[in-house]
C-alpha cells in the first residue's frame, strides 16, 4: 500500500493525493480479488488544467456475490467542468475476458460510457454508452455477438404531460433518448436468427422503433412502430419473406396445427400494418 499526499495546509484545494495498492490476493467484505492492483489519483486545479480524479482497478480474477470476472480492467475519470462548477465530466471504461453472473454470461466484454453529471442531481445531464460482448448467454437465449449503444440528453422542447395521464412515462418526459443494437448468431426459445438490428428514439410524447430488421431462415423480417404516449395510439407496419414453418416452436399447439396445413416451395411474402389505441396509462391493467 502506497499513499502520497502533497499540498499546502493553508490551501486545502491544492492537495494532490496518490494511493496505490498491489496484492497477490485480497478477501474483503465486498469480494475476493486475485492478483489485483488499485490506484486512485486526485489532481488539484491549476492555471493550466482543471481538477480531476482517476480510479484504476485491475484483477486477474474478481469475485463478488453478484458476478465473477477474469482479466478485469476498470478505469474511471472525473474532471471538473471548465465553465460550470456544478458539473463534472465523467468517463468509464470496463473490460473483462469473461463475466459470469446469475443473470448472464459473456466473454470479451467491453463497456464504455461518457456523461456530464450535475453534483446535485443523480441523473446525468447527458450521457452516451456502448456495450459489446461475445458468446452472451441468458436463460432466455444466447448470441454469438452483442452490441448495444445509447445516448441520453435533456430535452429542452419536451412536451409536458397532462397531469398524471401519462402514468410512469412522466419520468421520461424531460429527456431525449436514442439507441441501437445488433445481435449476431441469436438463438432463443427455439428461434434462430443470423442477425438482428434494432434502433429507436424517445422524444416526448413519441416513442419510435425506427427499425427492426432480422435475417433468418433464408429471408428477412423488417418492421417499424411508433407509440404516442399522449393519445396511447400504437401504429406499426412490417414485411417478411422468410420460411414461417421454421418458427412453429414459438406457436401454441393450435397455432402449430393451423400452420401445418400449409406448405410451399418458396416462402410467401407478407406485409402488414395497423393501429391500436392502448388502455390509459393509469389503468390498473398496466400494474397488475
C-alpha positions in Angstrom: 0.0 0.0 0.0 1.4 3.4 -1.1 -0.1 6.7 -0.1 1.4 10.0 -1.2 -0.3 13.3 -0.1 1.1 16.7 -1.0 -0.2 20.2 -0.6 -0.3 23.4 1.3 -2.3 23.0 4.5 -3.2 26.7 4.3 -4.9 26.0 1.0 -6.7 22.6 1.1 -7.7 22.9 -2.6 -4.0 22.5 -3.5 -3.7 18.9 -2.2 -2.8 16.1 -4.6 -3.3 12.5 -3.5 -1.9 9.3 -4.8 -3.0 5.9 -3.5 -1.7 2.6 -4.8 -2.5 -0.9 -3.7 -1.0 -4.1 -5.1 -1.9 -7.5 -3.7 -1.5 -11.1 -5.0 -4.8 -11.8 -3.2 -7.4 -10.0 -1.2 -10.5 -11.1 0.7 -12.8 -8.2 1.6 -16.5 -7.8 2.7 -17.2 -6.7 -0.9 -15.5 -9.6 -2.7 -12.4 -11.6 -3.5 -9.6 -10.4 -5.8 -6.6 -12.4 -7.2 -3.5 -10.6 -8.5 -5.1 -7.2 -8.2 -4.0 -3.6 -8.2 -5.8 -0.4 -7.4 -4.7 3.2 -8.0 -6.5 6.4 -7.1 -5.3 9.8 -8.0 -6.6 13.3 -7.2 -5.1 16.2 -9.0 -6.0 19.8 -7.9 -6.9 22.5 -10.4 -4.0 24.6 -11.8 -3.7 27.5 -14.1 -3.3 25.1 -17.0 -5.7 22.2 -16.0 -9.0 21.5 -14.3 -9.3 19.5 -11.2 -9.5 15.8 -11.9 -9.6 12.3 -10.3 -8.7 8.9 -11.6 -9.5 5.4 -10.4 -7.9 2.3 -12.0 -8.6 -1.3 -11.0 -7.0 -4.4 -12.5 -7.5 -8.0 -11.4 -6.8 -11.4 -12.9 -9.9 -12.7 -11.1 -12.6 -10.6 -9.3 -15.4 -12.3 -7.5 -18.4 -10.7 -5.7 -21.8 -12.2 -4.7 -23.2 -10.7 -7.9 -20.6 -11.6 -10.5 -17.2 -13.2 -11.3 -14.9 -11.7 -13.9 -11.4 -12.6 -15.3 -8.8 -10.2 -16.6 -10.8 -7.3 -15.3 -9.8 -3.7 -16.2 -11.8 -0.8 -14.8 -10.9 2.9 -15.3 -12.9 5.9 -14.2 -12.1 9.5 -15.0 -13.7 12.6 -13.4 -12.9 16.2 -14.3 -14.5 19.4 -13.3 -16.3 21.4 -16.0 -14.4 24.3 -17.5 -17.3 26.8 -17.1 -19.8 25.4 -14.5 -18.5 24.3 -11.1 -21.7 22.3 -10.5 -20.9 19.9 -13.4 -18.5 17.1 -13.7 -17.3 15.3 -16.8 -17.1 11.6 -16.3 -15.8 8.6 -18.3 -15.8 4.9 -17.6 -14.0 2.0 -19.4 -14.7 -1.6 -18.3 -13.4 -4.8 -20.0 -13.1 -8.4 -19.0 -12.1 -11.6 -20.7 -15.1 -13.4 -19.2 -18.1 -12.4 -16.9 -20.4 -14.8 -15.1 -23.5 -13.6 -13.2 -26.7 -15.2 -12.0 -28.4 -13.5 -14.9 -26.0 -13.8 -17.8 -22.6 -14.9 -19.0 -20.3 -13.5 -21.7 -16.7 -13.3 -23.0 -14.7 -10.4 -24.3 -16.9 -7.9 -22.5 -16.3 -4.2 -23.2 -18.3 -1.3 -21.9 -17.6 2.4 -22.3 -19.5 5.4 -21.1 -19.1 9.2 -21.1 -21.5 11.5 -19.2 -21.9 15.0 -17.9 -23.1 15.0 -14.3 -24.6 17.7 -12.0 -23.4 17.3 -8.4 -26.9 18.0 -7.1 -28.8 15.5 -9.4 -28.3 11.7 -9.6 -29.5 11.7 -13.3 -26.8 12.8 -15.8 -27.4 15.9 -17.9 -26.2 14.0 -21.0 -24.7 10.5 -21.5 -23.5 8.0 -24.0 -22.7 4.4 -23.6 -21.8 1.3 -25.6 -21.6 -2.4 -24.7 -20.0 -5.2 -26.7 -19.7 -8.8 -25.9 -19.2 -12.3 -27.4 -20.9 -15.6 -26.6 -23.5 -13.9 -24.4 -25.9 -16.3 -22.7 -29.0 -15.9 -20.6 -31.8 -18.1 -19.5 -33.9 -16.7 -22.4 -31.3 -17.2 -25.2 -27.8 -16.8 -26.5 -26.0 -14.7 -29.1 -22.6 -15.0 -30.7 -22.0 -11.2 -30.7 -23.8 -8.4 -29.0 -23.5 -4.6 -29.4 -25.7 -2.1 -27.7 -25.4 1.7 -27.8 -27.4 4.6 -26.5 -27.5 8.3 -25.7 -29.4 10.4 -23.2 -29.8 14.2 -23.2 -32.1 16.8 -21.6 -35.0 17.5 -24.0 -35.4 21.3 -23.9 -38.6 21.2 -26.0 -40.2 18.3 -24.2 -44.0 18.2 -24.1 -45.3 18.4 -20.6 -47.7 15.6 -19.6 -51.3 16.4 -18.8 -51.4 16.0 -15.1 -51.0 12.2 -14.3 -52.4 10.9 -17.6 -49.0 9.6 -18.8 -48.5 7.4 -15.8 -44.9 6.3 -15.4 -44.0 7.9 -18.7 -44.0 11.2 -16.9 -40.5 10.3 -15.5 -39.1 10.2 -19.1 -40.7 13.4 -20.4 -37.8 15.8 -19.8 -35.3 13.5 -21.6 -34.4 12.6 -25.2 -33.2 9.0 -25.8 -31.7 7.3 -28.8 -30.5 3.7 -29.0 -29.4 1.0 -31.4 -28.4 -2.6 -31.0 -27.2 -5.6 -33.0 -27.2 -9.3 -32.3 -25.5 -11.9 -34.4 -26.0 -15.7 -34.1 -29.1 -15.4 -31.9 -30.8 -18.5 -30.6 -33.8 -18.1 -28.3 -36.9 -20.1 -27.5 -36.3 -22.4 -30.5 -35.8 -19.5 -32.8 -32.5 -18.9 -34.7 -31.5 -15.7 -36.4 -28.4 -14.8 -38.3 -28.6 -11.1 -37.4 -31.0 -8.8 -35.6 -30.8 -5.0 -35.7 -32.9 -2.6 -33.7 -32.9 1.2 -33.4 -35.3 3.7 -31.8 -35.7 7.0 -30.0 -37.8 8.8 -27.5 -38.9 12.4 -27.8 -41.9 13.1 -25.6 -44.6 12.2 -26.4 -43.3 9.9 -29.2 -41.6 6.5 -28.7 -40.4 5.2 -32.0 -38.9 1.9 -33.1 -37.3 3.3 -36.2 -36.1 -0.1 -37.4 -36.3 -3.7 -36.5 -34.5 -5.9 -39.0 -33.9 -9.7 -38.8 -32.1 -12.1 -41.1 -33.4 -15.6 -40.5 -34.1 -18.8 -42.3 -33.1 -17.6 -45.7 -35.2 -14.4 -45.6 -35.8 -11.2 -43.7 -38.3 -9.6 -41.4 -38.5 -5.7 -41.2 -40.8 -3.6 -39.1 -41.4 -0.1 -37.8 -43.5 1.0 -34.9 -44.5 4.3 -33.1 -46.3 5.0 -29.9 -47.9 8.3 -29.0 -47.9 8.4 -25.2 -50.3 11.3 -25.1 -53.0 9.5 -27.1 -52.0 5.9 -26.4 -52.1 5.2 -30.1 -49.7 2.5 -31.4 -49.0 2.2 -35.1 -46.9 -0.4 -36.9 -46.0 -1.9 -40.2 -43.8 -4.8 -41.3 -42.9 -7.2 -44.0 -41.3 -10.7 -44.2 -40.2 -13.3 -46.8 -38.6 -16.0 -44.5 -39.9 -19.5 -44.1 -42.6 -19.3 -41.5 -42.6 -23.0 -40.9 -39.2 -22.6 -39.1 -40.7 -20.6 -36.3 -43.5 -23.0 -35.4 -41.9 -23.8 -32.0 -43.0 -20.3 -30.9 -46.7 -21.1 -31.5 -49.2 -22.7 -29.3 -50.4 -26.2 -30.2 -53.4 -24.7 -32.0 -51.1 -22.4 -34.0 -48.8 -25.3 -34.9 -51.8 -27.3 -36.2 -53.0 -24.3 -38.3 -49.5 -23.7 -39.8 -49.1 -27.4 -40.6 -51.9 -27.2 -43.1 -49.7 -25.2 -45.5 -46.6 -25.9 -47.5 -44.6 -24.0 -50.2 -41.7 -24.2 -52.5 -40.8 -20.6 -52.0 -41.6 -18.8 -48.7 -44.5 -16.4 -49.1 -44.0 -12.7 -49.0 -46.2 -10.9 -46.4 -46.9 -7.3 -45.4 -48.9 -5.9 -42.5 -49.8 -2.6 -41.0 -52.2 -1.4 -38.3 -53.0 0.8 -35.4 -54.5 0.3 -32.0 -55.3 2.5 -29.0 -54.0 1.1 -25.8 -55.7 1.4 -22.4 -54.9 4.6 -20.4 -51.5 4.5 -18.6 -53.3 5.0 -15.3 -55.4 1.8 -15.9 -54.7 -0.9 -13.2 -54.1 -3.4 -16.1 -50.6 -1.9 -16.6 -49.6 -2.6 -12.9 -51.4 -5.9 -12.3 
